[in-house]
Amino acid sequence: MAKVSSKDIFETISVPRAVKEMALPTIFSQIIVLIYNMADTFYVGRTNDPYMVAGASLILPVFNICLSLAGLTGIGGGALISRLLGEGKKEEAKKVSAFCFYLAICVTAVFSAGMFLLMDPALGVLGASGNTYRYARQYAFCVIVLGGIPTVLSNVMANLLRSVGVSKKAGIGITMGGLINIALDPLFMFVLLPEGCEVLGVGIATLLSNCIACGYFFLTIYGLRQQSLLSLSIRQGMPEKKSVLSVFNVGIPSAVATLLFDIDYVIIDKLMAAYGDIALAGVGIVLKAERLPLNVGIGICQGMMPLVAYNYSAKNWERMDAVIKFSLRLGIVVSIVSVTLYEIFAGRIMQVFISQPQTVLLGTGFLRIRCLATPLMFMSFFTVYVFQGFGKGNKSLFLGVMRWAVFNIPMLFLLNRLIGMYGIVWSQVCADTLTVLLSFCVYSRYARTVLRQERA
């Protein structure tokens, strides 16, 4: 198949092929990211020590909160750059890319320093016990305190590359980082460090792989600076005030939604910790295993969003609608297939990570329940990404806050009180059913009013 240009991807080639060109590298890199995250759990699980598994799992929400900072600049800036290209404003797009790069460094440095200074109370809030505290601290120091900036910058630069249609190079960078991490995990855990330092080894491997990936992205954008309309040079100057506001208008809702998503994970860990470290280890594995179809769905959304943003600004309504409909159908099909496979192979999936019988038994039941929410979770994320492509941060913020702060988090406490341990697991299905109904109403109303007026 002939190589296509970024302009062709945005404007001329068939919608299925355009979505494939943008989404497939992103989906593949999302799967690799998930595999290397699960590889951490897999390798730690080889110790058959549930306290190590629980300690490393406790840091997942904080790691994801760190990634939300990438959403602030990467999603907000990426969506704006695609819209600017749709309007033909190439020089402004360069200024926005440089602004997002340096903003990401500053914000993440503050977050990492805060985690370092407040490590002890933070781990207490996360539910670390005397058995898990040491492992959680080792992992957090490596991946958050030392590794925060390269992790966030890698994701920001990947989003910037996707915003100009260079999705394959973005996918290569994320994939490379993941594969290096998978290779380094056993080296540090079982060869270079002594027994008892397995979690520290996983943390060091993650830190190094993210640093290497960050270097790749920096060199890639620098090498493409003449063709891709991206720049990391501070000499580009500040973008216009309305561009800065637009970055935050979309980026802040994205970061808030991710933050609330991770607070939801923190609460799950906190509530589940009351039922013992075995239950906590089981749900920790499930929260990673369930992300495979979710990460595929996010890859579809991330590939779809620049196409929607570009054609929205270019007022190519027919192509924009076709991209939205095709991407939605694709994500739903993937979700349904995933639910079926999880229901059949839940027990075997748990045994991949740990062989401790009680952990496997609890986790199998948890996974079969949690996976039922997969299609609902995809549709919830999809609507938010569409509004981000439109540049309507207020809509995505509303849906994000309603999903997590109004539906999901209260549902956790309610069902935990009414049903107990399994109520925590059922909360996602119940809350996301309400979220999908609300998302459908909000989008339908927007399409009937604002979009109809813009097309007139």
C-alpha positions in Angstrom: 0.0 0.0 0.0 1.4 3.4 -1.0 2.7 5.7 1.7 0.3 8.6 2.4 1.1 12.1 3.6 -0.4 13.7 6.8 -2.5 15.9 4.6 -3.9 12.9 2.8 -4.8 11.2 6.1 -6.7 14.3 7.3 -8.4 15.1 4.0 -8.6 12.6 1.2 -8.1 8.9 1.8 -11.0 6.7 2.9 -12.2 7.1 6.5 -11.5 3.4 7.4 -7.9 3.8 6.1 -7.4 7.2 7.8 -8.6 5.8 11.1 -6.3 2.7 10.6 -3.3 4.9 9.8 -3.9 7.0 12.9 -5.3 4.4 15.4 -3.4 1.2 14.7 0.1 2.5 15.8 -1.6 4.1 18.9 -3.5 0.9 19.7 -0.4 -1.2 19.4 1.6 1.2 21.6 -1.2 1.2 24.1 -1.1 -2.6 24.2 2.6 -2.5 24.7 2.3 0.0 27.5 -0.3 -2.2 29.2 1.9 -5.3 28.7 4.9 -3.6 30.3 2.7 -2.4 33.2 1.4 -5.9 33.6 4.9 -7.3 33.1 5.8 -5.4 36.3 3.0 -7.3 38.1 3.9 -10.5 36.4 7.5 -10.5 37.4 6.7 -9.3 40.9 4.1 -12.1 41.1 6.8 -14.7 40.3 8.0 -14.1 43.9 4.6 -15.4 45.1 4.7 -12.6 47.6 1.2 -10.9 47.7 2.7 -8.0 49.8 5.1 -7.1 47.0 2.2 -7.3 44.4 0.0 -5.1 46.6 2.8 -2.6 47.3 3.6 -2.1 43.6 -0.2 -2.0 42.8 -0.8 0.8 45.3 1.3 3.2 43.2 -0.7 2.6 40.0 -3.2 5.4 40.8 -0.3 7.9 41.5 1.5 6.9 38.3 -1.8 7.5 36.4 -2.2 10.8 38.1 1.3 11.7 36.9 0.1 10.7 33.4 -2.9 13.0 33.7 -0.4 15.9 33.6 0.5 14.6 30.1 -3.2 15.0 29.3 -3.1 18.6 30.4 -0.6 19.6 27.8 -0.6 16.7 25.3 -4.3 16.3 24.8 -5.1 20.0 25.2 -2.2 21.0 22.9 -2.6 18.2 20.4 -6.3 18.8 19.8 -5.6 22.5 19.3 -2.7 21.9 16.9 -5.0 19.7 14.7 -7.6 22.4 14.7 -5.0 25.0 13.8 -3.8 22.9 10.9 -7.4 22.6 9.7 -7.6 26.4 9.7 -4.2 26.7 7.9 -2.5 28.4 10.9 0.8 26.6 10.7 3.1 29.1 12.6 0.7 29.2 15.5 0.7 25.4 15.6 4.5 25.5 16.1 4.3 28.0 18.9 1.6 25.9 20.7 3.8 22.7 20.4 6.8 24.5 22.1 4.6 26.0 24.8 3.1 22.6 25.6 6.6 21.0 25.9 7.9 23.4 28.5 4.6 23.6 30.4 4.8 19.8 30.8 8.3 20.0 32.3 7.3 22.7 34.8 4.1 21.1 36.0 5.6 17.6 36.3 8.6 18.9 38.2 6.3 20.4 40.8 4.3 17.1 41.1 7.4 14.9 41.4 8.9 17.2 44.1 5.6 17.2 46.0 5.6 13.4 45.9 9.1 13.3 47.3 8.3 15.7 50.1 5.0 14.1 51.1 5.8 10.4 50.4 4.9 9.1 53.8 1.4 10.7 54.2 0.7 9.9 50.5 1.4 6.2 51.0 -0.8 6.2 54.1 -3.7 7.7 52.1 -3.2 5.0 49.5 -3.6 2.3 52.1 0.0 1.0 52.5 0.3 -1.3 55.5 3.3 -2.4 57.4 3.7 -5.3 55.0 3.5 -3.2 51.8 5.0 0.2 52.8 8.6 -0.5 51.9 7.8 -1.9 48.4 5.3 1.0 47.6 8.0 3.6 48.6 10.7 2.0 46.4 8.4 1.9 43.4 7.1 5.4 43.9 10.6 6.9 44.2 11.7 5.4 40.9 8.7 5.9 38.7 7.2 9.2 40.2 10.0 11.2 41.9 12.8 10.4 39.4 10.8 9.2 36.4 7.9 11.7 36.4 9.4 14.1 33.8 10.5 11.6 31.2 7.3 9.7 31.5 5.1 12.8 31.0 7.2 14.2 28.2 7.1 11.0 26.3 3.3 11.0 26.3 3.1 14.7 25.5 5.4 14.4 22.6 3.6 11.3 21.3 0.3 13.3 21.4 2.0 16.2 19.5 3.2 13.8 16.8 -0.3 12.3 16.4 -1.8 15.8 16.2 0.0 16.4 12.9 -0.7 12.9 11.5 2.6 11.3 12.4 1.0 8.5 14.4 3.4 5.8 13.4 6.5 7.5 14.8 4.5 8.2 18.0 3.6 4.5 18.2 7.2 3.4 17.6 8.4 5.5 20.6 5.9 4.3 23.0 6.3 0.7 21.9 10.1 0.9 22.1 9.9 2.2 25.7 7.6 -0.6 26.6 9.7 -3.4 25.1 12.9 -2.0 26.8 11.0 -2.0 30.1 9.9 -5.7 29.6 13.6 -6.6 28.8 15.0 -4.7 31.8 12.6 -6.0 34.4 14.0 -9.5 34.9 17.6 -8.2 34.5 17.3 -5.8 37.5 15.0 -8.0 39.5 16.7 -11.4 39.4 20.3 -10.7 38.2 21.6 -7.3 39.3 19.8 -6.8 42.6 19.7 -9.1 45.6 16.7 -11.1 46.7 14.0 -8.9 48.4 14.7 -5.9 46.1 12.4 -7.1 43.2 10.1 -4.1 43.4 13.0 -1.7 43.4 14.3 -3.5 40.3 11.0 -3.1 38.5 11.1 0.6 39.4 14.6 1.1 38.0 13.7 -0.7 34.8 10.6 1.5 34.3 12.7 4.7 35.0 15.4 3.8 32.5 13.0 2.7 29.7 11.0 6.0 30.0 14.2 8.0 29.8 15.2 6.2 26.6 11.7 6.7 25.1 11.8 10.4 26.0 15.2 10.8 24.2 13.7 9.1 21.1 10.8 11.5 21.0 13.0 14.5 21.4 15.2 13.5 18.6 12.3 12.5 16.4 10.5 15.9 16.7 13.8 17.7 16.3 14.5 15.7 13.1 11.0 16.4 11.7 11.0 20.1 12.6 11.0 21.3 9.0 8.2 18.9 7.8 5.9 18.2 10.7 5.1 21.8 11.8 6.1 20.9 15.4 8.8 22.7 17.3 10.4 22.4 20.8 12.3 25.6 20.4 11.6 28.3 23.0 12.6 30.9 20.3 9.2 30.3 18.6 7.7 32.7 21.2 4.5 32.5 23.1 1.3 31.5 21.2 -1.7 33.8 21.2 -3.7 34.2 24.3 -6.7 32.5 22.9 -4.4 29.5 22.0 -3.1 29.3 25.5 -6.7 29.4 26.9 -7.7 26.7 24.4 -4.9 24.4 25.6 -6.1 24.7 29.1 -9.8 24.6 28.1 -9.4 21.1 26.8 -6.3 20.0 28.8 -7.6 20.8 32.2 -10.8 18.7 31.7 -8.7 15.9 30.4 -6.4 16.1 33.4 -9.3 16.4 35.9 -11.1 13.4 34.3 -7.9 11.3 34.6 -7.3 12.5 38.1 -10.8 11.5 39.1 -10.4 8.2 37.4 -7.3 7.6 39.5 -9.0 8.8 42.7 -11.5 6.1 41.9 -8.7 3.5 41.8 -7.3 4.9 45.1 -10.7 4.5 46.7 -11.0 0.9 45.3 -7.7 0.1 46.9 -8.5 1.8 50.1 -11.9 0.1 50.5 -10.5 -3.3 49.4 -7.7 -3.1 51.9 -10.3 -3.4 54.6 -10.8 -7.0 53.4 -7.2 -7.9 53.7 -3.9 -7.8 51.6 -5.0 -10.9 49.6 -8.1 -9.2 48.3 -6.0 -6.1 47.6 -3.5 -8.1 45.6 -6.4 -9.7 43.7 -8.1 -6.4 42.7 -4.7 -4.9 41.9 -4.1 -7.6 39.3 -7.7 -7.2 37.9 -7.3 -3.4 37.6 -4.3 -4.0 35.3 -5.7 -6.9 33.4 -9.0 -5.2 32.6 -7.1 -2.4 30.9 -6.3 -4.3 27.8 -9.6 -3.6 25.9 -9.8 -0.2 27.6 -6.3 0.7 26.3 -7.3 -0.5 22.8 -10.4 1.7 23.0 -8.3 4.7 24.2 -6.0 4.0 21.2 -9.0 4.2 18.9 -10.1 7.5 20.5 -6.6 9.0 20.4 -6.3 8.1 16.7 -9.8 9.4 16.0 -9.5 12.7 17.8 -7.0 14.6 15.5 -9.1 13.6 12.5 -12.2 14.9 14.1 -10.5 18.1 15.2 -9.0 18.8 11.8 -12.2 18.3 9.9 -14.2 20.2 12.4 -12.1 23.3 11.9 -12.0 22.7 8.2 -15.8 22.4 8.2 -15.7 19.1 6.4 -18.8 17.8 8.2 -19.4 14.7 6.1 -15.9 13.4 6.8 -16.0 14.3 10.4 -19.3 12.4 10.9 -17.9 9.4 9.1 -14.8 9.3 11.3 -17.0 9.5 14.5 -19.4 6.7 13.4 -16.7 4.3 12.1 -14.6 4.7 15.3 -17.5 4.2 17.5 -18.6 1.0 15.8 -15.0 -0.3 15.9 -14.6 0.3 19.6 -17.9 -1.3 20.5 -17.0 -4.5 18.5 -13.6 -4.7 20.2 -15.3 -4.3 23.6 -17.8 -7.0 23.1 -15.2 -9.5 21.9 -13.1 -8.6 24.9 -15.9 -9.2 27.4 -16.5 -12.7 25.9 -12.8 -13.7 26.2 -12.5 -12.4 29.8 -15.5 -14.3 30.9 -14.1 -17.5 29.4 -10.4 -17.1 30.5 -10.6 -15.1 33.7 -9.1 -17.8 35.9 -6.2 -18.5 33.5 -5.5 -14.7 33.2 -5.1 -14.5 37.0 -2.8 -17.5 37.1 -0.5 -15.8 34.6 0.3 -13.2 37.3 0.2 -15.2 40.5 -0.3 -18.8 41.6 -1.3 -18.2 45.2 -4.7 -20.0 45.2 -6.8 -17.6 47.3 -5.6 -14.5 45.3 -6.5 -16.4 42.0 -9.9 -17.3 43.3 -10.9 -13.8 44.4 -9.3 -12.2 41.3 -11.2 -14.5 38.9 -14.5 -13.4 40.4 -13.5 -9.8 40.4 -12.4 -9.9 36.7 -15.6 -11.5 35.4 -17.6 -8.8 37.0 -15.4 -5.8 36.1 -15.1 -6.8 32.5 -18.8 -6.3 31.9 -18.3 -2.6 32.1 -15.9 -2.6 29.1 -18.3 -1.4 26.4 -19.8 1.2 28.7 -16.3 2.5 29.6 -15.4 2.8 26.0 -18.5 4.8 25.1 -17.9 7.1 28.0 -14.3 7.8 27.0 -15.3 8.1 23.3 -17.8 10.9 23.9 -15.3 12.9 25.9 -12.6 12.5 23.2 -15.1 13.8 20.6 -15.8 16.9 22.6 -12.1 17.4 23.0 -11.7 17.3 19.3 -14.3 20.0 19.0 -12.4 22.0 21.5 -15.4 22.0 23.9 -13.6 21.5 27.2 -16.7 22.5 29.2 -18.6 19.5 27.8 -15.8 17.0 28.4 -15.3 18.5 31.9 -19.0 18.1 32.7 -19.1 14.5 31.5 -15.8 13.6 33.3 -16.9 15.1 36.6 -20.4 13.5 36.4 -18.9 10.1 35.6 -16.4 10.0 38.4 -17.4 12.4 41.1 -21.2 12.0 40.8 -21.6 8.4 39.6 -18.6 6.2 40.1 -17.1 7.3 43.5 -20.4 7.6 45.4 -21.4 4.2 43.9 -18.3 2.6 45.4 -19.2 3.7 48.9 -22.9 2.9 48.4 -22.4 -0.7 47.1 -19.6 -1.4 49.5 -21.9 -0.6 52.3 -24.8 -2.6 50.9 -23.1 -5.6 49.4 -19.6 -5.6 50.8 -16.4 -6.6 48.9 -18.2 -7.6 45.7 -20.1 -4.3 45.7 -16.8 -2.5 45.1 -16.3 -4.6 42.0 -19.9 -4.1 40.7 -19.8 -0.3 41.1 -18.1 0.3 37.6 -21.0 -1.4 35.7 -23.7 0.4 37.6 -22.0 3.8 37.4 -21.0 3.6 33.7 -24.6 2.6 32.7 -25.7 6.0 34.1 -22.7 7.7 32.4 -23.5 6.4 28.9 -27.1 7.5 29.2 -26.0 11.0 30.2 -23.3 11.1 27.5 -25.9 10.2 24.8 -28.2 12.9 26.0 -25.5 15.6 26.1 -24.1 14.7 22.6 -27.5 14.4 21.0 -28.5 17.8 22.3 -25.3 19.4 21.2 -25.6 17.9 17.7 -29.2 19.1 17.4 -28.4 22.7 18.4 -24.8 23.9 18.1 -23.5 21.6 15.4 -26.6 22.2 13.3 -26.1 26.0 13.5 -22.4 25.7 12.6 -23.2 23.6 9.5 -25.9 26.0 8.3 
